[in-house]
């Protein structure tokens, strides 16, 4: 029994020992397989009014859950420790200090704002704890200056080029930025200014509004901006301040037609979270935000996120869409979990304590430095993946993205209208690729403030400001351009400006202010300086565009002709040039005309020689006929009658050419003989300098400075103010108290010559100018619009009507300068006529030659088959020289030969054959040929011709001559 009890006790002891051993092994195994928690701090503003922070907090929690739900085998597990910053810089710093010192976190995610992040960064750099922010976008926060700062959002300077592209597309020359007076806003402004300057757009005014500003301060600032002419505003603010701004802008009528509002990424992205009244006030706003590709994973996450957000925040407003910052928060937590697993970090961060004996006055000095922070930072910077917000890739410590989405706030939400990339610019939904030059047309579906579909011009006359003050010069002379009579301002320049402003629908936005500076006519340079001193807004009048004035103002396109000419008296010239009759035609035209005279006469001779006795005879007679006939057509005195229709066609065309040629010659010679009698008293400007004569110019104009720069003696310059003074000074001459010449511009010279054309003439142009234009303040957005209006007016009939009304006077004078400078007649002026007559002559000659060979080939063929080329040519020439007795020109009415005595013709033929005589230049006596020649057709052969004395023998048919 005792042995049995002892055995039982031993067995029970062994069982307990085995059980304890098994239990210890299970516990040890469980301890070895449990993931190591890695503590990471999160700093957010969790107060009730911070909707964005609560959205991001939900995303962080979901990211950790989603990551480890499919990665249960990972050795590490991220544990988030969230702290409330209470939207305060000190609160954020205190939360970071607590997380580093007490919780001993490996890294900190947050805070939300750039201002808070800047303070927390100092702690991170000192303790080597990475500070990872998915919302601090201020350009002043740079990973290059803060090595333990990681930005998993975009730098806010990334989208300034997109704003500049839009401004360039619509031609907005001025933009006013309205920004938050914090680190977030002030650091953004320099990048925006540089980008706008790159597209020739200026920032004329700017407005910095602090987040704590009262509503009355915002109203006063908006009124100040509304007093300027610029109507393009770029808003860079957080939603809390931006919402108040747009509500006040709507109250002041600044969300009406003609205004342009552009919002940057933060406000644009959070439109869906704003109060409906704010969204309604923002109707017509154009916004930019980072582009996120919508995927199936994103849609599933958004649905889950909305359910969880509503469950955890039941009293929060209904969120229509998830914020990009919530997506970046999700991807940031995902990247942190991957980096932690890669490095295999321990439960708590290991800190190296400061050196003993150091100052321990504050908690900051006792923190030490993290030993795991550098490893985690390196792993985080190398982490790459594609998740909800797109590709997660850090370059130089911050997220990179180059695509921005363009949205239009309309209908209570932000509606997508296109995209922007640095490579392709703006791409709209309606097109695949829209360049900057086509953007203004392609954005036709955008609703602008006030419900307008037309893109605003970007400027207008200020609502609370005065009308444009337009300075006009008072003038004693040349009132055709500007005439001031009390409050009535008229003239050519005034009518042009009024027409331009009517075209722009701005006819009631300006008022004329007469200005009289130094001198009788006023100093125009002084008027331009008034714009620079902001005493007037523009100068309108006969104001010439010159370089020195452009230093003080911008000029529109010119609306008149340009150039400085010289007015001089006319002197009579009774001398005659004996060879003046040769001057109307240039040498090439003389030679060309002579050549065609000879060629036309030759063509007519070839066609008429065989059928017309007027073109036959001895060689000298025929050469004379060719020349006489050709040149007699010049006065239509040719007596030779042409028989062939081909030659008649040639002569008809040639006579038409001669008619035009002689008429032009007569007109040109008459003009030259007239101009010879009207010569200027001076030939050039150099002659004026050489003689030391007095010179006149228009008082108050820029011409005095121009003449001084051309090295004229100032003591020799005399100012004059009107047409009568011009005429009086020129009539007296330089030696009698007057001047030898007057320099002025084309518009004034035309006024002068309309009254005094018989005694004076112009020489020039002497100097080049750009004509009359309107002057405005430098950088004024009115300049390009008025320039475009000037182009539209000058291309139509409006400007001609204004000129007829103000400048045209009754005058019978002709422009002598045109007569003097008229060019002589050259061959190129008549090349078309010579081409026609040459082509007709060659065509008729070819037709005659082809007909001649075809009809006489039986006689010409034997000569073409034997002998040398010279003999062939001689034989063909002899045949061509014979009369074509079959032609109608040698037949009478009854069909018999006309004008031919058969016996005498026979005797002449025999005599010619025996004596070797010739009838034409082409007749060559060849006895054998003549001996074999048959008698002429139509007469009976004699017995001697038939080789017999029998008179009863009947005549034989004509034989074809055999050419030897």
Secondary structure, DSSP 8 states (H G I E B T S, - for coil): -HHHHHHHHHHHHHHHHHHHHHHHHHHHHHHHHS-EEEEEEEEE--STT-HHHHHHHHHHHHHHHHHHHT-TT-SEEEEEEEEE-TT-HHHHHHHHHHIIIII--SEEEE-SSHHHHHHHHHHHHHHT-EEEESS---TT--TTT-TTEEE-S--GGGGHHHHHHHHHHTT--B-EEEEESSHHHHHHHHHHHHHHHTTT-B---EEEE-TT--HHHHHHHHHHHHTSSB-EEEEE--HHHHHHHHHHHHHTTTTSTT-EEEE-HHHHHTGGGS-HHHHHHTTT-EEEEE-----HHHHHHHHHHHHHHHHH-TTS---SS--HHHHHHHHHHHHHHHHHHHHT--SS--EE---TTS--SSSGGG--EESSHHHHHHHHHT--EEETTEEE-EETTEE----EEEEEEETTEEEEEEEEETTTEEEETTSS---HHHHHHHGGG---GGG--S---SB---SSS--EEEEEE--SS-TTT-EEETTEEESHHHHHHHHHHHHTT-TTSEEEEEE--SSSS--HHHHHHHHHTTS-SEE-SS-B--TGGGGT-EE----S---EEEEEEEEE-----TTGGGTTB-HHHHHHHHHHHHHHHHHHHHHHTTT-GGG-SSHHHHHHHHHHHHHHTTTT--------HHHHHHHHHHHHHHHHHHHHHHHHHHHHHHHTTEEES---HHHHHHHT--EEEETTSTHHHHHHHTT--GGGEEEE-SHHHHHHHHHH-GGGTS-SEEEEEHHHHHHHHHHSTTTEEEEEEEE----B--EE-TT-THHHHHHHHHHHHHHSSHHHHHHHHHT--------HHHHHT---B-GGGGHHHHHHHHHHHHHHHHHHHHHHHHHTHHHHHHHHHSS-HHHHHHHHHHHHHS--TTSGGGB-TTSSBSS--HHHHHHHHHHHHHHT--SSTT----HHHHHH----TTS---HHHHTS--TTS-----------
